[in-house]
Amino acid sequence: MTQPPHDGPTAQSPEELRRQVERTRRELGETVEALAARTDVKARAQEKASQARTQAAAVAGQAKEQAASAVGQAKEQAASVAGQARTQAASVAGQAKARAGEVAHRVRGRVPEPVRDKAVRATGQARAAASRAGRTWYEKAPEPVRETAARSARATRDNRVLLLTGAGAGVLLLWLALRRRAG
């Protein structure tokens, strides 16, 4: 029992011995704390859970930012494409209208007078028949059906530009799809 627990020199004085004992106590306390921390499963699990929550929150924040950025870019691109489609649709509609006017002018010049007169009479008769059919429908259709039809007609008239733009964009998209398919 006279031999020290380690291979180091023994203390020469009581004061030195006290310092060695104090240092040994401090080291032993640190070792005990480290062992206790390793064996405290609940505290370690809570620490790991806290780290996981922090990481998950960071990843979720990044994902949210990326999603918001992607949505913003998609909106910008959609607005740009819609603007281009409107411009192209207006251009195509203008060209079609001009072409139809040219064709109508050429046809009008080549159609004999009796045929034109007959076409004018037939157009008048078709309008009169459509008017009669409309009156008959109005008289025989139930009130809720007439109200729904009137609301639909008003909505169509009020949104004519939007409907024509949508139809033009649809025609343009169909034309592009067919063109891609053919190419």
Residue pairs with C-beta under 8 A, 6 or more apart in sequence:
4 10
11 17
11 20
37 43
37 44
38 44
82 169
85 168
85 169
85 172
85 173
86 165
86 168
86 169
88 172
89 165
89 168
89 169
89 171
89 172
90 168
92 168
92 171
92 172
93 164
93 168
108 116
111 119
138 146
141 149
156 163
